[in-house]
Amino acid sequence: MPPVLDVDVLLLFSTALAAKRRPAELVEIVAALDLVNGNIPGEEKLSEAFARLGTRGLLQEAGGGIALTPAAEKLIEILPRKGEHAERLFELKGLLGTHATSADGPLINLAPEQLRAAILAHRAAAAGRAKNLLVPKPKPESTQARPGQRQRKPMPKARQR
């Protein structure tokens, strides 16, 4: 069984976030990596991770982008939906460790230059006025009711006749 590297787990989870309804482009995957991890791994590490996950049968090239295979989608479906990113990554790493490698999948050969261009495009978009749609909505700090908001009175019990 091959070892499970952290960059593999990050890449698989980020691809799952970016490729919800269609294959994700490299810039979208990089944006998801930045959202999940807070920083982006190096181009060489990402290139090797794409190749590893492709040969393990978890990622595939489709429609001009990268998509999850059905085996990878099953792994993502098992993850808890309401957990934080760190919890979900920990669970996914455990699932990848027990995942039986399928037959040799197609090699996803992405040059580090392609990944570097995607990273630079993401950084340029982040510096601009464009809004990253992958950023989660901010949670309210306090759960107290607003002043002036009251609860309704309970319904009166049915009168007995």
Backbone bond lengths (Angstrom), bond angles and torsions (degrees), N, CA, C in turn:
res aa  C-N    CA-C-N  psi(-1)  N-CA   C-N-CA  omega(-1)  CA-C   N-CA-C  phi
1 M - - - 1.446 - - 1.528 108.04 -
2 P 1.322 117.52 125.70 1.464 119.68 179.93 1.525 111.02 -70.59
3 P 1.323 117.62 150.46 1.468 119.77 179.05 1.530 110.93 -68.30
4 V 1.314 115.18 152.86 1.462 121.15 178.69 1.525 107.69 -101.56
5 L 1.310 116.16 115.71 1.453 121.47 -179.93 1.527 110.13 -91.72
6 D 1.323 115.44 152.72 1.465 120.24 -179.13 1.526 111.98 -62.11
7 V 1.323 117.26 -36.80 1.459 120.34 -179.38 1.531 110.15 -66.14
8 D 1.334 118.05 -31.78 1.462 120.87 176.81 1.523 110.71 -65.88
9 V 1.319 116.31 -43.39 1.460 121.36 -179.90 1.530 109.56 -64.75
10 L 1.322 116.53 -45.92 1.465 120.74 178.38 1.524 111.70 -59.78
11 L 1.314 116.66 -43.95 1.458 120.76 -177.59 1.523 111.21 -66.98
12 L 1.315 117.49 -42.28 1.463 120.41 -179.97 1.528 110.71 -65.18
13 F 1.328 117.10 -44.14 1.457 120.85 -179.91 1.531 110.96 -66.74
14 S 1.322 117.31 -40.76 1.456 121.15 179.34 1.523 111.67 -66.66
15 T 1.311 116.54 -37.67 1.460 119.97 176.66 1.523 110.41 -66.03
16 A 1.324 116.53 -37.17 1.462 119.64 176.94 1.523 111.14 -64.23
17 L 1.325 117.63 -38.63 1.462 120.52 177.74 1.530 111.70 -67.67
18 A 1.329 116.24 -41.19 1.456 120.59 -174.31 1.530 112.88 -79.98
19 A 1.309 117.52 -27.26 1.474 121.29 -174.92 1.518 111.01 -108.25
20 K 1.311 116.78 59.71 1.469 119.80 -179.58 1.525 111.29 -71.59
21 R 1.310 117.69 -52.56 1.460 120.93 -172.83 1.528 114.07 -114.29
22 R 1.315 116.02 -14.17 1.462 120.08 -179.24 1.521 107.65 -151.73
23 P 1.326 117.68 164.04 1.468 118.96 176.79 1.527 110.77 -59.67
24 A 1.323 115.37 139.55 1.465 121.46 -175.35 1.523 110.58 -89.42
25 E 1.318 114.72 143.60 1.460 120.77 173.56 1.524 108.30 -81.32
26 L 1.323 115.95 164.97 1.463 120.14 -177.76 1.525 112.16 -61.88
27 V 1.319 117.69 -37.10 1.463 120.48 -179.33 1.527 110.03 -64.66
28 E 1.321 117.31 -38.58 1.464 120.99 178.55 1.528 111.29 -66.62
29 I 1.313 117.02 -39.25 1.466 120.59 178.39 1.530 109.75 -66.62
30 V 1.328 116.87 -40.11 1.467 120.46 178.38 1.526 110.27 -64.55
31 A 1.333 117.66 -39.54 1.471 120.98 177.80 1.529 110.40 -63.55
32 A 1.324 117.42 -39.85 1.462 120.78 178.00 1.528 110.70 -68.14
33 L 1.329 117.54 -37.96 1.467 120.78 176.19 1.526 110.53 -60.62
34 D 1.313 116.18 -43.20 1.458 120.89 179.35 1.522 110.76 -64.85
35 L 1.318 117.16 -38.52 1.461 121.17 178.82 1.520 111.56 -66.46
36 V 1.315 117.18 -45.71 1.468 121.61 -174.82 1.518 111.56 -73.54
37 N 1.313 117.05 -45.13 1.458 121.22 -170.42 1.526 113.34 -100.29
38 G 1.303 117.77 -21.53 1.458 119.79 -176.64 1.511 112.92 88.14
39 N 1.304 117.90 -19.22 1.462 122.27 173.45 1.523 108.09 -146.87
40 I 1.304 115.96 168.68 1.463 121.43 -174.95 1.520 108.71 -112.84
41 P 1.344 117.93 127.87 1.473 119.81 176.86 1.530 111.17 -62.33
42 G 1.317 116.70 165.99 1.459 122.34 -179.52 1.516 112.78 -66.11
43 E 1.332 115.08 160.72 1.464 120.70 -176.84 1.522 112.25 -63.45
44 E 1.330 116.39 -39.38 1.470 120.12 -179.34 1.525 110.75 -63.80
45 K 1.330 116.62 -44.71 1.465 120.38 179.55 1.522 111.18 -63.53
46 L 1.320 116.36 -40.95 1.468 119.52 179.07 1.524 111.67 -66.73
47 S 1.309 116.82 -40.26 1.461 120.86 179.17 1.526 110.60 -61.72
48 E 1.328 116.36 -43.70 1.464 120.63 178.45 1.530 111.01 -67.20
49 A 1.326 117.28 -37.18 1.467 120.73 179.76 1.525 110.95 -66.72
50 F 1.341 117.37 -40.23 1.459 119.82 176.20 1.525 110.32 -60.26
51 A 1.329 116.79 -43.45 1.465 120.72 179.96 1.529 110.78 -64.01
52 R 1.340 117.68 -44.23 1.469 120.95 -179.65 1.523 111.84 -62.86
53 L 1.333 116.35 -46.97 1.460 119.60 -178.06 1.525 111.58 -69.11
54 G 1.322 117.09 -29.92 1.460 119.84 175.73 1.515 111.72 -68.12
55 T 1.329 117.00 -44.47 1.465 119.66 -178.87 1.529 112.09 -72.39
56 R 1.344 117.37 -23.42 1.463 120.18 175.71 1.521 112.29 -81.20
57 G 1.332 117.24 -4.42 1.451 120.67 177.26 1.515 113.59 80.90
58 L 1.345 117.86 30.26 1.459 120.80 -179.17 1.525 113.04 -110.35
59 L 1.329 117.86 -25.69 1.455 122.26 177.51 1.517 109.15 -125.51
60 Q 1.334 114.83 150.93 1.463 119.84 178.25 1.518 109.53 -145.54
61 E 1.317 115.55 153.86 1.458 120.39 174.85 1.522 107.54 -87.75
62 A 1.331 115.89 129.92 1.467 119.90 -178.60 1.513 109.34 -153.14
63 G 1.301 116.84 133.40 1.459 121.89 174.13 1.512 115.12 56.50
64 G 1.305 118.41 36.42 1.453 121.31 179.17 1.514 114.21 79.18
65 G 1.314 117.73 11.63 1.460 121.23 179.48 1.518 110.77 -146.17
66 I 1.309 115.84 -165.01 1.459 122.56 -179.50 1.524 107.68 -114.57
67 A 1.328 116.57 134.79 1.466 121.39 -179.46 1.527 109.31 -133.16
68 L 1.315 115.12 161.22 1.456 121.03 175.26 1.517 109.72 -80.47
69 T 1.312 116.18 146.72 1.455 120.46 172.74 1.530 108.36 -82.12
70 P 1.323 118.35 166.75 1.472 119.38 177.85 1.535 113.18 -58.30
71 A 1.323 117.77 -33.63 1.472 120.48 178.16 1.527 110.65 -65.19
72 A 1.317 117.30 -40.68 1.464 121.29 178.83 1.523 110.80 -69.91
73 E 1.331 117.51 -36.21 1.465 120.56 177.90 1.520 111.08 -63.19
74 K 1.325 116.79 -36.35 1.472 119.93 177.09 1.524 110.99 -65.07
75 L 1.329 116.59 -38.77 1.465 119.78 177.75 1.527 111.13 -65.08
76 I 1.311 117.05 -40.33 1.466 121.12 -179.23 1.531 110.58 -68.98
77 E 1.333 117.58 -35.62 1.463 120.77 179.82 1.524 112.24 -65.52
78 I 1.315 117.45 -27.00 1.465 121.51 -179.31 1.527 111.41 -72.96
79 L 1.328 116.93 -26.38 1.469 120.97 -176.33 1.523 111.51 -62.09
80 P 1.341 117.04 147.38 1.471 119.03 175.76 1.528 110.16 -65.69
81 R 1.316 116.27 137.58 1.461 120.55 -175.26 1.521 113.37 -79.33
82 K 1.304 117.93 -31.01 1.462 120.35 -172.66 1.524 113.30 -100.18
83 G 1.311 118.30 8.16 1.455 120.19 -178.76 1.518 112.36 -79.51
84 E 1.313 115.33 164.27 1.461 121.20 173.56 1.528 108.39 -72.70
85 H 1.332 115.75 166.10 1.461 119.53 -178.43 1.525 111.82 -60.48
86 A 1.323 117.93 -39.84 1.467 120.81 -177.81 1.531 110.76 -63.88
87 E 1.322 116.77 -41.18 1.466 120.21 179.05 1.525 110.90 -65.47
88 R 1.323 115.76 -42.84 1.457 119.58 -178.63 1.529 111.45 -67.55
89 L 1.345 116.72 -36.31 1.460 119.86 177.20 1.519 111.21 -66.47
90 F 1.331 116.70 -38.85 1.462 120.85 178.45 1.532 110.33 -63.17
91 E 1.328 116.46 -44.78 1.464 120.83 178.03 1.524 111.12 -63.02
92 L 1.329 116.84 -41.80 1.457 120.59 -179.29 1.527 111.47 -65.89
93 K 1.316 117.17 -35.76 1.464 119.74 178.10 1.527 110.24 -64.55
94 G 1.327 116.75 -39.86 1.459 120.01 176.13 1.518 112.09 -64.89
95 L 1.322 116.85 -40.33 1.464 120.49 178.80 1.522 111.50 -66.83
96 L 1.339 116.87 -38.58 1.467 119.66 177.97 1.526 111.27 -66.97
97 G 1.333 116.42 -32.34 1.461 119.66 178.54 1.514 112.43 -66.16
98 T 1.312 117.00 -32.50 1.467 120.60 -179.36 1.523 112.73 -96.03
99 H 1.334 117.35 -6.10 1.463 121.44 -178.28 1.521 110.20 -68.79
100 A 1.326 115.61 128.31 1.461 120.26 176.62 1.524 108.23 -78.57
101 T 1.317 116.03 125.84 1.454 121.09 -178.28 1.512 109.55 -67.96
102 S 1.337 116.38 131.11 1.459 120.51 179.00 1.525 109.56 -79.43
103 A 1.299 114.61 -176.02 1.468 119.42 177.60 1.529 108.45 -60.06
104 D 1.297 115.65 162.82 1.467 119.55 -177.02 1.514 110.21 -54.73
105 G 1.314 114.68 119.25 1.458 120.91 176.58 1.510 109.59 -86.08
106 P 1.313 116.96 172.77 1.466 119.56 179.02 1.522 110.70 -69.74
107 L 1.291 115.87 140.73 1.456 122.02 179.64 1.525 109.13 -75.11
108 I 1.323 116.49 127.67 1.458 121.11 175.17 1.521 106.46 -95.21
109 N 1.304 115.17 105.37 1.452 120.59 -174.85 1.524 109.11 -103.12
110 L 1.324 115.54 98.45 1.461 121.25 177.13 1.525 108.15 -111.43
111 A 1.291 115.41 126.21 1.461 119.97 179.79 1.524 109.42 -72.76
112 P 1.328 117.42 145.97 1.465 119.85 176.74 1.527 112.84 -56.79
113 E 1.338 117.27 -27.27 1.459 119.97 179.25 1.540 111.06 -66.25
114 Q 1.354 116.24 -37.89 1.465 119.98 176.97 1.527 110.25 -63.47
115 L 1.313 115.54 -43.44 1.460 120.01 -179.59 1.525 110.85 -67.67
116 R 1.318 117.20 -38.42 1.464 120.66 177.95 1.523 109.94 -62.89
117 A 1.328 117.76 -40.70 1.460 121.34 178.13 1.529 110.74 -64.20
118 A 1.327 117.71 -39.28 1.467 121.31 178.48 1.530 110.74 -67.08
119 I 1.330 116.97 -39.38 1.466 120.49 178.71 1.527 110.39 -65.61
120 L 1.326 116.97 -43.47 1.466 120.22 178.69 1.526 111.54 -65.45
121 A 1.334 117.05 -37.39 1.464 119.62 177.61 1.529 110.63 -65.96
122 H 1.330 116.74 -38.37 1.470 119.97 177.76 1.524 110.69 -65.76
123 R 1.316 116.87 -43.33 1.469 119.60 179.62 1.520 111.51 -65.17
124 A 1.323 116.89 -36.54 1.463 120.12 178.01 1.530 110.06 -67.28
125 A 1.319 117.51 -39.22 1.466 120.53 178.68 1.526 110.64 -68.86
126 A 1.325 117.14 -36.14 1.463 120.38 179.12 1.520 111.05 -68.90
127 A 1.320 117.37 -33.09 1.462 120.70 179.14 1.519 111.61 -75.72
128 G 1.325 116.56 -23.74 1.462 120.27 -179.49 1.517 111.60 -81.96
129 R 1.314 114.60 -167.62 1.449 120.49 -177.80 1.522 112.12 -89.10
130 A 1.327 118.34 1.03 1.458 121.21 -179.11 1.518 110.23 -67.16
131 K 1.315 115.37 146.75 1.454 120.95 -178.30 1.518 108.95 -99.88
132 N 1.322 117.28 129.67 1.453 122.36 176.59 1.518 108.16 -81.69
133 L 1.308 116.51 115.99 1.457 120.65 -177.43 1.521 112.96 -77.16
134 L 1.329 117.77 -10.53 1.457 120.25 178.90 1.519 112.50 -82.65
135 V 1.322 117.93 -9.06 1.460 121.06 -178.60 1.536 108.59 -72.73
136 P 1.326 117.92 129.97 1.465 119.05 -179.06 1.527 111.54 -69.82
137 K 1.312 115.37 156.25 1.458 120.24 178.21 1.516 109.57 -67.60
138 P 1.324 118.01 141.42 1.458 119.21 178.45 1.523 110.39 -68.19
139 K 1.327 115.41 142.55 1.454 120.78 179.95 1.523 108.77 -90.45
140 P 1.333 117.24 145.03 1.465 118.73 178.47 1.516 110.26 -66.68
141 E 1.333 115.53 144.69 1.456 119.97 -176.26 1.521 112.39 -75.28
142 S 1.320 117.44 -39.74 1.460 119.21 -178.34 1.517 109.69 -115.54
143 T 1.314 115.15 148.18 1.454 120.70 179.77 1.517 111.53 -104.58
144 Q 1.350 117.46 8.84 1.449 120.60 179.64 1.520 109.80 -70.12
145 A 1.331 113.59 150.69 1.452 118.55 176.99 1.523 109.21 -70.05
146 R 1.288 116.13 150.44 1.459 120.54 178.36 1.524 109.41 -69.10
147 P 1.313 117.96 149.77 1.464 119.26 178.29 1.523 110.37 -64.03
148 G 1.317 114.79 139.96 1.444 119.83 -179.86 1.516 113.46 90.66
149 Q 1.295 117.76 -8.53 1.462 120.82 178.50 1.519 108.53 -93.88
150 R 1.300 116.20 121.19 1.459 120.65 -179.59 1.503 109.30 -116.15
151 Q 1.311 113.81 159.42 1.449 118.58 175.07 1.523 108.34 -81.67
152 R 1.286 114.89 155.60 1.452 119.43 177.44 1.524 110.01 -71.84
153 K 1.311 114.24 154.93 1.459 118.88 174.85 1.518 107.80 -74.09
154 P 1.319 116.86 145.50 1.460 117.67 177.91 1.529 110.41 -67.37
155 M 1.296 114.84 152.93 1.462 120.52 178.23 1.523 108.99 -64.84
156 P 1.352 117.06 140.86 1.466 117.89 178.12 1.521 109.66 -69.81
157 K 1.309 114.11 148.80 1.467 118.42 179.26 1.516 109.23 -65.21
158 A 1.282 115.44 151.74 1.470 120.28 -179.05 1.525 108.61 -66.08
159 R 1.309 114.30 136.19 1.474 119.16 -179.24 1.520 109.54 -72.35
160 Q 1.271 113.92 139.45 1.451 118.64 178.20 1.507 109.19 -88.08
161 R 1.286 118.48 138.35 1.470 121.82 179.95 1.464 112.38 -108.23
